[in-house]
Amino acid sequence: MRFVFAVSAMCILVSCGGGRVSGVVAEACQASDRSAANARLCSCIQQAANITLRGADQSKAAEFFADPQLAHDVKMSTSAANDAFWERYKNFTDTAGQMCRG
């Protein structure tokens, strides 16, 4: 029983930003020139990416930090692959918005 409690507590702590998570999205976030970017926020955004995006999607999403025009181009594309990616990306941004407030 203690083990279950300990694991649950650790999961809650990590999901609240208590642990730092690294990855391509967090690295791109940290490297961006956005004033709000900090290790805690970028780690949280990476956690959302880990939940909602597979590896290739994370790499593509990371590119948007450096090139917002690319995000616009993908969104406006008529490609079925880009449309499918955009749906996954929208889910990621919604999840990050809910997880990483405040």
SEMARFI-419592 format. One record per residue (C-alpha): residue number from 1; chain; residue in three letters; x, y, z. Coordinates in Angstrom, 3 decimals, always signed. Each point is the difference from the previous one (the first is absolute). Example, Ala and Ser with C-alpha at 12.3 -4.5 7.8 and 13.67 -1.06 7.14 Angstrom:
<atoms>
ATOM  resi  chain  resn        xx        yy        zz
ATOM     1      A   ALA   +12.300    -4.500    +7.800
ATOM     2      A   SER    +1.370    +3.440    -0.660
</atoms>
This chain:
<atoms>
ATOM  resi  chain  resn        xx        yy        zz
ATOM     1      A   MET    +0.000    +0.000    +0.000
ATOM     2      A   ARG    +2.827    +2.418    +0.806
ATOM     3      A   PHE    +1.571    -0.715    -3.372
ATOM     4      A   VAL    -3.212    +0.912    -1.830
ATOM     5      A   PHE    -0.262    +3.208    +2.018
ATOM     6      A   ALA    +3.644    +0.892    -0.685
ATOM     7      A   VAL    -0.346    -0.583    -3.738
ATOM     8      A   SER    -3.233    +2.004    -0.096
ATOM     9      A   ALA    +1.592    +2.877    +1.895
ATOM    10      A   MET    +2.988    +0.015    -2.351
ATOM    11      A   CYS    -2.258    +0.048    -3.071
ATOM    12      A   ILE    -1.934    +2.936    +1.418
ATOM    13      A   LEU    +3.210    +1.862    +0.827
ATOM    14      A   VAL    +1.433    -0.513    -3.481
ATOM    15      A   SER    -3.252    +1.005    -1.701
ATOM    16      A   CYS    -0.009    +3.223    +2.013
ATOM    17      A   GLY    +3.461    +0.962    -1.171
ATOM    18      A   GLY    +1.918    -1.308    +2.990
ATOM    19      A   GLY    +2.301    -2.013    -2.272
ATOM    20      A   ARG    +1.739    +1.263    -3.085
ATOM    21      A   VAL    -0.663    -1.762    -3.284
ATOM    22      A   SER    +2.226    +0.508    -3.010
ATOM    23      A   GLY    -0.585    -0.637    -3.676
ATOM    24      A   VAL    -0.061    +1.750    -3.349
ATOM    25      A   VAL    -3.044    +2.112    +0.875
ATOM    26      A   ALA    +1.452    +1.147    +3.339
ATOM    27      A   GLU    +3.322    +0.805    -1.662
ATOM    28      A   ALA    -1.710    +2.025    -2.741
ATOM    29      A   CYS    -2.098    +1.775    +2.609
ATOM    30      A   GLN    +3.093    +0.906    +2.031
ATOM    31      A   ALA    +1.834    +1.208    -3.114
ATOM    32      A   SER    -2.901    +2.187    -1.123
ATOM    33      A   ASP    +0.066    +3.733    +0.519
ATOM    34      A   ARG    -3.313    +0.002    +1.855
ATOM    35      A   SER    +0.176    +1.890    +3.271
ATOM    36      A   ALA    -2.188    -2.524    +1.847
ATOM    37      A   ALA    +2.246    -2.959    -0.888
ATOM    38      A   ASN    +1.630    -1.492    +3.076
ATOM    39      A   ALA    +1.111    -3.472    +1.068
ATOM    40      A   ARG    -3.186    -0.749    +1.945
ATOM    41      A   LEU    -2.366    +1.061    -2.787
ATOM    42      A   CYS    +2.025    -1.666    -2.763
ATOM    43      A   SER    +0.167    -3.228    +2.026
ATOM    44      A   CYS    -3.770    +0.067    +0.422
ATOM    45      A   ILE    -0.495    +0.582    -3.722
ATOM    46      A   GLN    +2.291    -2.969    -0.688
ATOM    47      A   GLN    -2.122    -2.140    +2.338
ATOM    48      A   ALA    -3.084    +0.949    -2.024
ATOM    49      A   ALA    +1.868    -0.891    -3.187
ATOM    50      A   ASN    +0.976    -3.376    +1.450
ATOM    51      A   ILE    -3.646    -0.720    +0.748
ATOM    52      A   THR    -1.457    +1.135    -3.321
ATOM    53      A   LEU    +2.654    -0.165    -2.744
ATOM    54      A   ARG    +2.196    -2.758    -1.357
ATOM    55      A   GLY    +3.691    +0.657    -0.684
ATOM    56      A   ALA    -0.278    +1.270    -3.579
ATOM    57      A   ASP    -2.879    +2.281    +0.981
ATOM    58      A   GLN    +2.029    +1.372    +2.911
ATOM    59      A   SER    +2.851    +0.873    -2.361
ATOM    60      A   LYS    -2.382    +1.763    -2.369
ATOM    61      A   ALA    -1.678    +1.889    +2.856
ATOM    62      A   ALA    +3.415    +1.028    +1.352
ATOM    63      A   GLU    +0.758    +1.695    -3.320
ATOM    64      A   PHE    -2.958    +2.347    +0.577
ATOM    65      A   PHE    +1.817    +1.696    +2.898
ATOM    66      A   ALA    +2.685    +1.267    -2.382
ATOM    67      A   ASP    -2.233    +0.462    -3.042
ATOM    68      A   PRO    -3.624    +0.974    +0.774
ATOM    69      A   GLN    -0.606    +0.433    -3.737
ATOM    70      A   LEU    +0.510    -3.742    -0.385
ATOM    71      A   ALA    -2.897    -0.608    +2.408
ATOM    72      A   HIS    -2.189    +2.284    -2.088
ATOM    73      A   ASP    +1.037    -1.775    -3.200
ATOM    74      A   VAL    -0.803    -3.415    +1.477
ATOM    75      A   LYS    -3.359    +1.200    +1.291
ATOM    76      A   MET    -0.954    +1.495    -3.368
ATOM    77      A   SER    +1.230    -2.996    -1.996
ATOM    78      A   THR    -2.510    -2.163    -1.849
ATOM    79      A   SER    +2.098    -3.131    +0.516
ATOM    80      A   ALA    -1.770    -2.839    +1.804
ATOM    81      A   ALA    +3.207    -0.745    +1.927
ATOM    82      A   ASN    +0.266    +3.618    +1.159
ATOM    83      A   ASP    -3.680    +0.041    +0.944
ATOM    84      A   ALA    +0.474    -3.122    +2.121
ATOM    85      A   PHE    +3.128    +1.461    +1.596
ATOM    86      A   TRP    -1.819    +3.255    +0.735
ATOM    87      A   GLU    -2.726    -1.861    +1.873
ATOM    88      A   ARG    +2.635    -1.698    +2.159
ATOM    89      A   TYR    +1.817    +3.318    +0.445
ATOM    90      A   LYS    -3.235    +1.726    +1.066
ATOM    91      A   ASN    -0.551    -2.737    +2.578
ATOM    92      A   PHE    +3.562    +0.601    +1.235
ATOM    93      A   THR    -0.473    +3.767    +0.313
ATOM    94      A   ASP    -3.330    -0.435    +1.783
ATOM    95      A   THR    +1.573    -2.512    +2.400
ATOM    96      A   ALA    +3.023    +2.234    +0.627
ATOM    97      A   GLY    -2.305    +2.939    +0.617
ATOM    98      A   GLN    -1.887    -1.943    +2.662
ATOM    99      A   MET    +3.059    -1.569    +1.626
ATOM   100      A   CYS    +2.380    +2.934    -0.013
ATOM   101      A   ARG    -2.047    +2.925    +1.242
ATOM   102      A   GLY    +1.316    +2.187    +2.573
</atoms>
